[in-house]
Every structure is written in C-alpha cells, then in structure tokens.
Amino acid sequence: MAHDVESGGGAGDDDLEPGLKANAIGFLDALVIGLNSTSPAYSLAAVLGPIVALVGIYAPGVMLASFVPMLLIAAAFYYLNRVDQDCGTTFSWVTRAMGPWAGWFGGWAIAMTGVLVIGSLADVAVRFGLLTFGLDSWASNEAIRQGLAVVVILLMTLICVIGTELSAHLQDVLILAQVFFLLVFAVVAIYRVYADTSTLHAIDPSIEWLNPFGAGGAALTAGLLLGVFIYWGWESAVNLTEEVENSATAPGRAGIWSTVILLVTYLSVGFAVVAYAGTEFLARNAGEEEAVFAVLAHEVMGGWDWMVLAAVCTSALASTQTTIIPASRTALSMARRHALPHHLAHIHPRFRTPSVSTWWVAAIAIGWYLVVNQISENALLDSLTALSLLIAFYYALTGLACAVYYRRHLLESPGNFLLIGAGPVIGAGLLIWLLVESVGDMSNPENSASGVSWFGLGPPLVIGIGIAVVGVLVMCWWRIHDGRFWSERRSVVDPALVRGRKN
C-alpha cells in the first residue's frame, strides 16, 4: 500500500467515528450503480436530438468519439484507486499528487455537480412517471410536479442513509427495468424501419454513421460538447470504494466497464432512433430535450408507449439516488481530512453511511431546485448546462493527477507510459479543450436555454463562474478557520502497485 497522507492535526477526531461499512456490496452492484448514475435513458433523451441537429446521421459517430476521453479518464480512476481507496476519489488523489489547494477545488466541483443536477433528475422522474400513468395534467402542473420532486429527493436520500446494500438492491431493479425497456424500444424501432412501417421519415442504418468526422470539424466540436457528458456519472462506483469487496480493483473495473456498456447502449439506441425518426424530425424537436422520447414512444410503440416513458422515469429516478453518492462521500472525505467542517464526517452508527453529509447534499440540492425554478424553467436548464464546466474540470484534473502521481514510474515500461501517463494526459487534454470550447460557447447569451444575458454573458457561464468564486471564498475562509488540511504531507507510490504485484 502507499503510505497514508498524514494530517498535521492528527486523526484523533476521526477515531471517534465508525467507518463506512466495508464489503457491503460486490463488483456487480458497483457496476450497476455506475451505470445508473449516468441515467442512460434520460441522457439519450436529452442529448440525442441536439446532437442530430448538429451532425445529422453521424450522431452515433459523435457518441463513439465522446467515449474516448471517458475511457482514458476511467483508466486514471482505476489506477489511482489502486493506491488510494478513499471515497473522496478526485479530492483525495489530486491532494496527494498536486497539493491541497487543487485537491480541495476538485472535491468542491464534484459536490456542486450533485447540487446542480439532483433536483432536475427528480423533476424528470416525476414528470415521466406521471405521463406513464396517463396523468398528463398533473405532469404539466408545476406545483404538483415540484412538490413530488422534493418528495422523491427526500425518499432517495433516506434510502442512501439507510444503507448501501438497500441502495444497491434498488439500483439492480431500476437498471433491469431501464435497460429492458430501452432494448425493446430499439428492437421495435429497427424492425419497423426494415419492415417499412415507420410513421416518420425512416433511413436505413449504415456503418458510415459511425464516422465522427462526417459532418465536419466545427460540428464535431459542438457535438462532442454534448456527447462527452452523456457518460458522466460512471465514477459513482469508485466513490463506493470503501464499501465494495476487493476495494483496490473492483470499483475501478466497475467504472471502466460502465463506460463500455454505456457505449454499446448509446450506439444501439442512437442507431434505432436516427433510423426510425430521421434527422429532420429529431433536429426540428431538438429543443424539446427529453420530451422527444415522449413523442417517439408513441410513434414507435403505439399503445405500449408507457414502456419508454417508464424507462426515462426509472433512469432519472435511479440517477437521483446515485448522484447523491459521490457528492455526499466526497464531502465526508473532505470533512474527515479537516478540509470541511468535521460534523460532515459523521457516520451513522447503525447504518454505517455518511448520514450528515448525505442530508446536507439533499437539502442544498432541494433549495437550489426550488429557487432556480422560481426564476424560470429555462434557468434550471441553464444550471444543468453549467454542469459541463465542472465535469470537464474535475475529470481533467483527475487525469493529470494520475500522470503526476505516477511520474517516477512512467518510463519503467511501455504499459506504464501508455496506461498511467499518456492515456490519462490525452484524456485530460481533450476535456480541457472541450472546457475551453464550452466557455466560448456559453459566453454568448443566445446559446443558452433562456436566451437572456446575465452580466453580458450566457447564464450557464455565469452560474459556473459563480460556483467557482463561491468555492474559492469557502476554501479561503476554511483555510483561515482550520489549516490542518493544508499542512498534510504528500505520499509516495508503492512500486509494487505500479508493477501489478499487489491487489
């Protein structure tokens, strides 16, 4: 094992708290949680239309290209987890490799992604759940929908607190339902294309659709900005590393396999949707986001459209729960290292889960959801767009941290150089490029969901800058209040772990 990072203030307070429940779940449970965290059905519904509007029939190719940086960063998560099984993941690893300031800000980015997205996911789960049961008038009533969304967040938070095993069992059910409904939808759509019974402008599928460069460089760049983030969330499996059997390797493998399974799912459904609906219909309805699936569900499945609506509902419901996991466990990791107030490190004595940090994440997410909805529904969409900045930042930071952490071992073998050096750095470079492109795109108010200007910029960029500024202020304030985290000693890599002689 690598030497533990030691705190200048000692670990006396931590000894009073029980640890997270070790070996609570296995590899398959972690894999399912990683898959559900990405919310595959919802992600496809929200992003497929806009991607088609940009690149047409080459949407599957863009989703394939978007997979590349995700796989490279997943490899970085795998190798960093081997030397440090800390539920704080990026926070802990970047602190070890690049120092406390960068590590703290990486942890802040992870926690804030949860705050921004949990309310929206619960809202989608409620909306599609009501549509599934034919309660369309309830789904269009903001007061009912928002009230039920808050109930969903509270219920999912309670399940997270009660135990990791219960969370995993619920996720098993939700992923089976989601994948089954998606596959049925894809198979029926492809069948109707070849049977020439499509009700829309069907196109025969072609292997050429996998060419990401088919629509040109500018369109590819814009498409990647959307495509790369449909994979976001797979790392939730690694946030459970302290609670997974074979914690040194199983969580990292679950993360890698999650990205591969997601690729297959996205390409299958992407081919089916583009073939059945045609590019004109999808591009025309790109602004409807997840509502596109509601329309396509009826077109493809007829009276069985509830299956697709249920897939999106279970997708968003599952992701509402699993998105709480990385945010709460990152806050736990930061608190027990004295990077945040120590009460956030409290572990429930019976359930062995981070109860205080979990409820705090839920409370802040609910507050954000309700407040932003009072501005407008488009403001909520803008806050989701701001996610891209935070995601690209902490993924890229993790990739760089992997190469920095293992820097003395990169030239020991070609495998080391590629897997823990060049690969993560290339992945980080691609994400940094996408981050810069995102900032340029978001600076134009016309590109936002609301189309309005905040301080001369697009609302998503203002939200992203605001979160960064608040993070800097909180970090500086806590540094003055309690400087123990900033006095930690850096750790070294155990060469045996690099050479693969240890689990």
Secondary structure, 3 states (H helix, E strand, C coil): CCCCCCCCCCCCCHHHCCCCCCCCECHHHHHHHHHHHCCHHHHHHHHHHHHHHHHHHHHHHHHHHHHHHHHHHHHHHHHHHHHCCCCCCHHHHHHHHHCHHHHHHHHHHHHHHHHHHHHHHHHHHHHHHHHHCCCHHHHCCHHHHHHHHHHHHHHHHHHHHHCHHHHHHHHHHHHHHHHHHHHHHHHHHHHHHHCCCCCCCCCCCCHHHHCCCCCCHHHHHHHHHHHHHHHCCCCHHHHCHHHECCCCCHHHHHHHHHHHHHHHHHHHHHHHHHHHHHHHHHHHCHHHCCHHHHHHHHHHHHHHCHHHHHHHHHHHHHHHHHHHHHHHHHHHHHHHCCCCCHHHHCCCCCCCCCHHHHHHHHHHHHHHHHHHHHHCHHHHHHHHHCHHHHHHHHHHHHHHHHHHHCHHHCCCCHHHHHHHHHHHHHHHHHHHHHHHHHHHHHCCHHHCCCCCCECCECHHHHHHHHHHHHHHHHHHHHHHHCCCHHHCCCCCCCHHHHCCCCC
